[in-house]
Amino acid sequence: MKANISLILNGILLIAVAYLLSQHLSSGGEKAADGEAVASEASEPLNIVYINADTLINQYEYFRQQQEALEKRQAEASQRLNQRGAALENEFRAVQKKIQEGLLAPSQIAEEEQRLGQRQQSLMAEQEKLSKELVAETQRIQLELETELRQSLDEMRTRRGYDYILQYGQGSSVLLAADSLDITTEVLEILNKKKAAEEPASGN
């Protein structure tokens, strides 16, 4: 699950970066009508920075809390289902043993088969329900993180005049980048401070 959530955040970063690139390209298209402005911009170096996805995953406190809570919930659900599954398997074996020993009448065998079949269906239904709940919770976290990250990056891009904000880390297309272009620490500070400021309000 940890690997899955890490992949989710990487996807969020890609979405946020793609959003910022589209914003930059669309604004660039509006300026294309002015030849002099385009020529002036072409002579200036692009203001490019990047975010280290791996560092963001490991140090964004709210994300870490959500990740740990989700992993704990998954572990508890798996343990509960495994215990119920083991108990049901023991009942199957016990009934099978009675049948082999001739201790059950045909009507009793039919009743046991129906009872165990219903319990098996109940277990499968609970497993499906828990799986859907975990998927829904993962999607909720994904949407929340995507929104927060996009807002923070958009604010930084406007304030600092960044042309591009790239993603650097495992799975990204950026192979090497200078440390001076890394704004991960600043982004983390913004995200962590926002969440810290929200906590007292949400606690009331």
C-alpha positions as a Markdown table, in Angstrom:
| # | Residue | x | y | z |
|---|---|---|---|---|
| 1 | Met | 0.0 | 0.0 | 0.0 |
| 2 | Lys | 2.9 | 2.4 | 0.8 |
| 3 | Ala | 4.2 | 1.9 | -2.8 |
| 4 | Asn | 0.7 | 2.5 | -4.2 |
| 5 | Ile | 0.3 | 5.7 | -2.3 |
| 6 | Ser | 3.7 | 6.9 | -3.4 |
| 7 | Leu | 2.7 | 6.3 | -7.0 |
| 8 | Ile | -0.5 | 8.3 | -6.3 |
| 9 | Leu | 1.5 | 11.3 | -5.1 |
| 10 | Asn | 3.8 | 11.1 | -8.1 |
| 11 | Gly | 0.7 | 11.1 | -10.3 |
| 12 | Ile | -0.6 | 14.2 | -8.4 |
| 13 | Leu | 2.7 | 16.0 | -9.0 |
| 14 | Leu | 2.5 | 15.2 | -12.7 |
| 15 | Ile | -1.1 | 16.5 | -12.9 |
| 16 | Ala | -0.1 | 19.7 | -11.0 |
| 17 | Val | 3.0 | 20.3 | -13.2 |
| 18 | Ala | 0.9 | 19.6 | -16.3 |
| 19 | Tyr | -1.6 | 22.2 | -15.1 |
| 20 | Leu | 1.1 | 24.8 | -14.6 |
| 21 | Leu | 2.6 | 24.1 | -18.0 |
| 22 | Ser | -0.8 | 24.5 | -19.7 |
| 23 | Gln | -1.3 | 27.8 | -17.9 |
| 24 | His | 2.1 | 29.0 | -19.1 |
| 25 | Leu | 1.6 | 27.9 | -22.6 |
| 26 | Ser | -1.9 | 29.4 | -22.9 |
| 27 | Ser | -0.6 | 32.7 | -21.5 |
| 28 | Gly | 2.3 | 32.5 | -24.0 |
| 29 | Gly | -0.2 | 32.0 | -26.8 |
| 30 | Glu | -2.0 | 35.3 | -25.9 |
| 31 | Lys | 1.3 | 37.1 | -26.1 |
| 32 | Ala | 2.2 | 35.7 | -29.5 |
| 33 | Ala | 0.2 | 38.4 | -31.3 |
| 34 | Asp | 2.7 | 41.0 | -30.1 |
| 35 | Gly | 5.9 | 40.4 | -32.1 |
| 36 | Glu | 8.0 | 42.7 | -30.1 |
| 37 | Ala | 7.0 | 41.1 | -26.8 |
| 38 | Val | 7.8 | 37.6 | -28.2 |
| 39 | Ala | 11.2 | 38.7 | -29.3 |
| 40 | Ser | 11.9 | 40.3 | -26.0 |
| 41 | Glu | 10.8 | 37.2 | -24.1 |
| 42 | Ala | 12.9 | 35.0 | -26.3 |
| 43 | Ser | 16.1 | 36.9 | -25.3 |
| 44 | Glu | 15.5 | 36.3 | -21.6 |
| 45 | Pro | 16.4 | 33.0 | -19.9 |
| 46 | Leu | 13.5 | 30.8 | -18.8 |
| 47 | Asn | 12.9 | 30.8 | -15.0 |
| 48 | Ile | 12.7 | 27.0 | -14.3 |
| 49 | Val | 12.6 | 25.2 | -11.0 |
| 50 | Tyr | 11.7 | 21.8 | -9.8 |
| 51 | Ile | 10.2 | 19.7 | -7.0 |
| 52 | Asn | 11.8 | 16.5 | -5.7 |
| 53 | Ala | 8.8 | 14.1 | -5.5 |
| 54 | Asp | 10.6 | 11.6 | -3.2 |
| 55 | Thr | 11.4 | 14.3 | -0.7 |
| 56 | Leu | 7.9 | 15.7 | -0.8 |
| 57 | Ile | 6.4 | 12.2 | -0.2 |
| 58 | Asn | 8.7 | 11.6 | 2.8 |
| 59 | Gln | 8.4 | 15.0 | 4.5 |
| 60 | Tyr | 4.9 | 16.3 | 3.9 |
| 61 | Glu | 3.5 | 15.6 | 7.4 |
| 62 | Tyr | -0.2 | 15.6 | 6.5 |
| 63 | Phe | 0.4 | 13.1 | 3.7 |
| 64 | Arg | 2.5 | 10.9 | 6.0 |
| 65 | Gln | -0.4 | 10.9 | 8.6 |
| 66 | Gln | -2.9 | 10.0 | 6.0 |
| 67 | Gln | -0.7 | 7.3 | 4.6 |
| 68 | Glu | -0.1 | 5.8 | 8.0 |
| 69 | Ala | -3.8 | 5.9 | 8.9 |
| 70 | Leu | -4.7 | 4.2 | 5.6 |
| 71 | Glu | -2.1 | 1.5 | 6.0 |
| 72 | Lys | -3.3 | 0.8 | 9.6 |
| 73 | Arg | -6.9 | 0.6 | 8.4 |
| 74 | Gln | -5.9 | -1.8 | 5.6 |
| 75 | Ala | -3.9 | -4.0 | 8.1 |
| 76 | Glu | -6.7 | -4.2 | 10.5 |
| 77 | Ala | -9.2 | -5.1 | 7.8 |
| 78 | Ser | -6.9 | -7.8 | 6.4 |
| 79 | Gln | -6.4 | -9.3 | 9.8 |
| 80 | Arg | -10.1 | -9.3 | 10.5 |
| 81 | Leu | -10.9 | -10.9 | 7.1 |
| 82 | Asn | -8.1 | -13.5 | 7.6 |
| 83 | Gln | -9.5 | -14.5 | 11.0 |
| 84 | Arg | -13.0 | -14.9 | 9.6 |
| 85 | Gly | -11.7 | -16.8 | 6.6 |
| 86 | Ala | -9.7 | -19.2 | 8.9 |
| 87 | Ala | -12.7 | -19.8 | 11.1 |
| 88 | Leu | -14.9 | -20.5 | 8.1 |
| 89 | Glu | -12.3 | -22.9 | 6.7 |
| 90 | Asn | -12.2 | -24.8 | 10.0 |
| 91 | Glu | -16.0 | -25.1 | 9.9 |
| 92 | Phe | -15.8 | -26.5 | 6.4 |
| 93 | Arg | -13.3 | -29.1 | 7.5 |
| 94 | Ala | -15.4 | -30.1 | 10.6 |
| 95 | Val | -18.5 | -30.6 | 8.5 |
| 96 | Gln | -16.5 | -32.5 | 5.9 |
| 97 | Lys | -15.2 | -34.8 | 8.6 |
| 98 | Lys | -18.7 | -35.5 | 9.9 |
| 99 | Ile | -19.9 | -36.3 | 6.4 |
| 100 | Gln | -17.1 | -38.7 | 5.9 |
| 101 | Glu | -17.8 | -40.4 | 9.2 |
| 102 | Gly | -21.5 | -40.7 | 8.4 |
| 103 | Leu | -22.6 | -38.5 | 11.3 |
| 104 | Leu | -24.9 | -36.3 | 9.2 |
| 105 | Ala | -28.2 | -37.1 | 7.5 |
| 106 | Pro | -28.7 | -35.9 | 3.9 |
| 107 | Ser | -31.0 | -33.2 | 5.2 |
| 108 | Gln | -28.4 | -32.0 | 7.7 |
| 109 | Ile | -25.7 | -32.0 | 5.0 |
| 110 | Ala | -27.9 | -29.8 | 2.9 |
| 111 | Glu | -28.5 | -27.4 | 5.8 |
| 112 | Glu | -24.8 | -27.2 | 6.5 |
| 113 | Glu | -24.0 | -26.5 | 2.9 |
| 114 | Gln | -26.5 | -23.7 | 2.8 |
| 115 | Arg | -25.3 | -22.2 | 6.1 |
| 116 | Leu | -21.6 | -22.3 | 5.1 |
| 117 | Gly | -22.4 | -21.0 | 1.6 |
| 118 | Gln | -24.2 | -18.0 | 3.2 |
| 119 | Arg | -21.2 | -17.4 | 5.5 |
| 120 | Gln | -18.9 | -17.5 | 2.6 |
| 121 | Gln | -21.0 | -15.0 | 0.6 |
| 122 | Ser | -21.1 | -12.7 | 3.6 |
| 123 | Leu | -17.3 | -12.8 | 3.9 |
| 124 | Met | -16.8 | -12.1 | 0.3 |
| 125 | Ala | -19.3 | -9.2 | 0.5 |
| 126 | Glu | -17.4 | -7.7 | 3.5 |
| 127 | Gln | -14.2 | -8.0 | 1.6 |
| 128 | Glu | -15.6 | -6.2 | -1.4 |
| 129 | Lys | -17.1 | -3.5 | 0.8 |
| 130 | Leu | -13.8 | -2.9 | 2.6 |
| 131 | Ser | -11.9 | -2.8 | -0.7 |
| 132 | Lys | -14.2 | -0.2 | -2.1 |
| 133 | Glu | -13.9 | 1.9 | 1.1 |
| 134 | Leu | -10.1 | 1.8 | 0.9 |
| 135 | Val | -10.2 | 2.8 | -2.7 |
| 136 | Ala | -12.6 | 5.7 | -2.0 |
| 137 | Glu | -10.4 | 6.9 | 0.9 |
| 138 | Thr | -7.3 | 6.8 | -1.4 |
| 139 | Gln | -9.2 | 8.8 | -4.0 |
| 140 | Arg | -10.3 | 11.3 | -1.4 |
| 141 | Ile | -6.7 | 11.8 | -0.3 |
| 142 | Gln | -5.5 | 12.0 | -3.9 |
| 143 | Leu | -8.0 | 14.8 | -4.7 |
| 144 | Glu | -7.2 | 16.7 | -1.6 |
| 145 | Leu | -3.5 | 16.6 | -2.1 |
| 146 | Glu | -3.8 | 17.5 | -5.8 |
| 147 | Thr | -5.9 | 20.5 | -5.0 |
| 148 | Glu | -3.6 | 21.8 | -2.2 |
| 149 | Leu | -0.4 | 21.2 | -4.3 |
| 150 | Arg | -1.8 | 22.8 | -7.4 |
| 151 | Gln | -2.9 | 25.9 | -5.4 |
| 152 | Ser | 0.5 | 26.2 | -3.7 |
| 153 | Leu | 2.4 | 25.8 | -6.9 |
| 154 | Asp | 0.2 | 28.2 | -8.8 |
| 155 | Glu | 0.7 | 30.9 | -6.0 |
| 156 | Met | 4.4 | 30.4 | -6.1 |
| 157 | Arg | 4.6 | 30.6 | -9.9 |
| 158 | Thr | 2.7 | 33.8 | -9.9 |
| 159 | Arg | 4.7 | 35.3 | -7.0 |
| 160 | Arg | 8.1 | 34.3 | -8.3 |
| 161 | Gly | 7.5 | 34.5 | -12.0 |
| 162 | Tyr | 8.4 | 30.9 | -12.7 |
| 163 | Asp | 8.0 | 29.8 | -16.3 |
| 164 | Tyr | 8.1 | 26.1 | -15.5 |
| 165 | Ile | 7.9 | 23.9 | -12.4 |
| 166 | Leu | 9.2 | 20.4 | -13.1 |
| 167 | Gln | 9.0 | 17.2 | -11.2 |
| 168 | Tyr | 12.3 | 15.5 | -10.3 |
| 169 | Gly | 12.4 | 12.1 | -8.7 |
| 170 | Gln | 11.8 | 8.4 | -9.4 |
| 171 | Gly | 9.8 | 8.0 | -12.6 |
| 172 | Ser | 10.2 | 11.5 | -13.8 |
| 173 | Ser | 11.6 | 12.5 | -17.2 |
| 174 | Val | 14.2 | 14.9 | -15.6 |
| 175 | Leu | 17.5 | 13.0 | -15.3 |
| 176 | Leu | 19.6 | 15.7 | -13.6 |
| 177 | Ala | 19.0 | 19.0 | -12.0 |
| 178 | Ala | 21.0 | 21.6 | -10.1 |
| 179 | Asp | 20.3 | 21.9 | -6.4 |
| 180 | Ser | 19.9 | 25.7 | -6.7 |
| 181 | Leu | 16.7 | 25.1 | -8.7 |
| 182 | Asp | 15.1 | 22.8 | -6.0 |
| 183 | Ile | 12.1 | 24.5 | -4.4 |
| 184 | Thr | 10.9 | 21.4 | -2.6 |
| 185 | Thr | 11.8 | 22.7 | 0.9 |
| 186 | Glu | 9.8 | 25.9 | 0.3 |
| 187 | Val | 6.8 | 24.0 | -1.0 |
| 188 | Leu | 6.9 | 21.7 | 2.0 |
| 189 | Glu | 7.0 | 24.6 | 4.4 |
| 190 | Ile | 4.0 | 26.2 | 2.7 |
| 191 | Leu | 2.0 | 22.9 | 2.7 |
| 192 | Asn | 2.9 | 22.0 | 6.3 |
| 193 | Lys | 2.1 | 25.6 | 7.6 |
| 194 | Lys | -1.3 | 25.5 | 5.8 |
| 195 | Lys | -2.2 | 22.3 | 7.5 |
| 196 | Ala | -0.9 | 23.4 | 10.9 |
| 197 | Ala | -3.1 | 26.5 | 10.6 |
| 198 | Glu | -6.2 | 24.4 | 9.7 |
| 199 | Glu | -5.9 | 22.0 | 12.6 |
| 200 | Pro | -7.2 | 24.3 | 15.4 |
| 201 | Ala | -10.2 | 25.3 | 13.2 |
| 202 | Ser | -11.0 | 21.7 | 12.3 |
| 203 | Gly | -10.7 | 20.6 | 15.9 |
| 204 | Asn | -13.5 | 22.9 | 17.1 |
